[in-house]
């Protein structure tokens, strides 16, 4: 399998690319909606790459799923993908094998193959939601059904804010982009995006700074839990909120160090926004035997 299509479905944007030997030959990026838009983008990148059809398609999505069947079960941040039979629809459309995996686990594959290439690390995507992928001994840890690594849904405060997954007090509810926006509405009576909150915090606005400091503290707490369990050599971050890493990163690392004896190296992904796309394209070679 040489001619690969990677699809990275995000809470805000979706990226589609034609990948050959680790190089992205053609790409499209667009606001996340549903499978129809993905099919259209795949047709466009196939045409641009000069391919009649792909050898395989890998899809990463931030949602609970049945990896065996290639079906998204429910998607709190992606209403158009609820119940989507991703594998069947794309197989029918493009006549090739289709592999579906959690987006953060796919990003961990991308980091393992093309990025830092560490052998024991936690990958964290910090964006609309918060996802995680674990690599141990050079192998992705998928878990019994492919859902391992969900750091965003570690419960940190059982009486905390409601999370869109249905629980309370998850890391994602405190620190994810959507969770921060929800909290801004509760605190200010006005909804701000996570990016707006961070910018206000940078200017020293007390309320915004309090919410952002909370987010960084809880991120550090979740990392400390994982660090004590796994002793990773690295924690690698990607996602839209890392655009403010110079401001957020030191706060997260300080919280991590205050709560864990383990001090993993903390870095940003080397692959930027392409980490999930490259990982999804490489998913066919790393798909677990579930």
N, C-alpha and C positions, 0 to 999 in steps of 0.2 A: 504494500500500500504506500504509494508515493504522493498521489494527488489528494490532498486532505482539505476538507472544509472545517473550519472552526467557528462555532457560534457561541458567543459569550453574552448571555442574557443578564442584564443588570436591572436593578430596581428603577433606574432612570434611563439608561441608554443600553442599546444592544449593538454588539459589534460582530460582524461577519467577515471572514477572510478566507482566501484560497492560499494554502500553505504548502510549500514544496521544500523539503530539506531544511526546515527551520526558518525559511524566508517567507514573508507574507507578500505574495505576488499581486494581490488585489484585495481591496477592503472596502467595506461600507460601515457606517455608524449612523444610528438614527434613534429617535426616542422609542423606548420600549412600548410595544403594544402586544401583538400576537403572532401566531404562526404564519399568517398570510404575508406579513411584512418580511419575515425571515425567509420564506420561500422566494419572494421577489428579489431579495438581496443576494441569495445564493445564485440565482439565475444570472444576476448581473456580474458577480465576481467570476463565475464560470466563463462567461463570455469574454470578460476582460483578460482572464488568464489563458484563454484559448483552449479550454478543456471542454470536451463533449459531456463528460460526467465525472463526478469524483469517485475515488476508490473507497472513501468512507467519510462520514460526517460525525463530528463530535460536538455535543451541545452541553454547555454548563449553565445551570440555572439555580437561583437562590430560593429553593423551595423543597419541602418534603416530597419524596418521589419513590416510585417503584423502579429501581434501576434495571431489574430483570426484564420488565415489560417495556421500559422506556416511557413511563407515564408519570406526569406530575400529579400528585394527589391533591394538594391544595397549595395556594400561594398567597400568603397574607399581603405581600407587597406587589403581587402581579395578578390582578383579577382576571385578565384575559387569558391566563395560562391555567386556570383551575381545571383539573381533569383532562388536560391536553394529552393526547396520545402522540407524543413527539416522535417516537421511533417509527410507528406505523405510517404516520402522515408523511414524514420526510423520506422513508423508504419507498413509499408509493410514488412520490414526486420525482425522486432522483435515482431510483433503482440501484441502491448501494446500502451497505450496512450502516446503521445509525446507532450511536452510543450516547446515552444520557447520564450525566453525573452532576453532583453538587458543584456549584460554581467555584467555591473556595477550594474544594478538593482538586478541581481542574487547575486552578491557579497554582496550587502546590505542585502539581505535575509539571506545569510550565517552569516553575522556579527550580525544580529538581533537574530538569533536562536542559534548560536554556539560561537559567538565571545564576543564582549564587552557587547552585549545585552542592549545597551542604547535604549531609547524610542524615542528620537528626535536627529537624526544625519544625516550628509551628508557623504556618502562613496565616495571616489575619487580613481579611478585607474589611476596610472601615469606610462605609459609604452609606447609602440609604439604610441598609441593614448591616449586621456584623456577622461575618462567616469565618470559619477556620478550617484549615487543612493540616493534617499531621503527617510528617514523614519520619520514619524511624528505621534506622539501618539501611537507608537508601530506598525504602519501599513506602508507598502511600498506605496509611492506615485507613481502610474503608469502613471497618466495622461489619456487623452481621448483615446489614442490609444496605450498606453504602452511605450511612448518615453520620459516620464518626466525625469528630472535630467541631461540632456545633458550639463553639465558645460563646456565640451571641446569645444562646439560650441557657447558659448557666444561671441559675437563680442566685442572686446576690443579696436580695432583700425580699423575703416572702411577703412582706406587706408593702412592697414598692409599687411603682406605677404599673398600670396594665400594659402588657406587651401585645403586639398584634398577633402573636402565636396563640394567645388565649391564656397564658400564665401571667403572673405578676412578678415584678422585680428582676426580670432578665437583664443581662448586660445590654442587650439591644434596646430595651426600653429606656435605659439611662443614657446610652452613649451613641446609638445608631442615629443616622441622620433623620429618619422619620420620628424616632423616639424623642430626639432633642426638639424637633419642631412641635410635637405634641406637648412637650413640657413647657415650651415657650407660651403656648396658648393658655395653659393652666396658670402660669405664673404672671403673665403680663396682660391676659385678656386679648391678646393679639398674636397671630401666628407668624413666626419668623422661620426661615429656612435655617438649617444647621450652619450653613456658610455665613449667613447674616449674623447669627449668634456669635460665631467665632470672631467675625470682624468687629462686632460690638465689644466683645471681651478684650480684644487686642487694644481697644481704645480705653479700656478701664471701666466700662459701664458695669456697675456693681451686680445687677441682676443677671446679666448675660455671663459675667465672669463666674458667678456662683454656679450656674448650670454647666458651663464648660469645665470648670474645676471638678465638679461632681463626675462628669463624663470621664475625665482623665483618671480620676481616682478609681472609679469602678472598672475601667479598662485595665489599670494596673493590678487591681485585686484579682480579676479573672486570669490575667497572665500569671500572677503568682501561684494561683491554684494549679494551673497547667504546668508551670515550671517545676513545682514540687512533685507532681505526678510523673512527668516525662523526662525531666532534665535535658531539655533541648540545647543544642549548641547555639542556635540562633532563633530569634523571632523576627519574621520578615513581614513587613506591612505593605499593603497596597490599598487602592480605593480612593475615592474623591476627597475624603476628609484629610488624607495625608498631604494634600496640597498646602495645608497649614502645619506641616510637621515641625517646622522650626519653633512654632509656638506651642503645639500640643505635645510633641515628642518628649521634651524634658519633663513635663508634668507626668506623663505616663510612666516613664522610666523611673522617676523618683518614687512614684507609688509602688511600682513593681519591686524596687529594691527595699522599700520599707516593709514589705510583707512576705518576702521570699528569701530563703538562704541561697537559692540558685540564681546566678547572675548571667543569663544568656546574653549574647550579643544581640542588639536590637538594630535592625537596618530597614531601609526602604527597599522594595523590589528593584532589581536592575532593569526590569522589562517594562516599567511604566504601565500604561493602559493596555499594553499587548499581553500582559501575563496571563489573563484568563482566556484570551483568544488562542494563544499558542498552546496553552495547556489543554483546552478543549480539542484542538486539532490533533494533539498527541494522545488523547484519551483512549483511542482504539488499541494502543500498544500497552496501556496500563490498566485496562478494564478488569475489575476483580472477578474472581469465580465465586459468585454468591450462591 
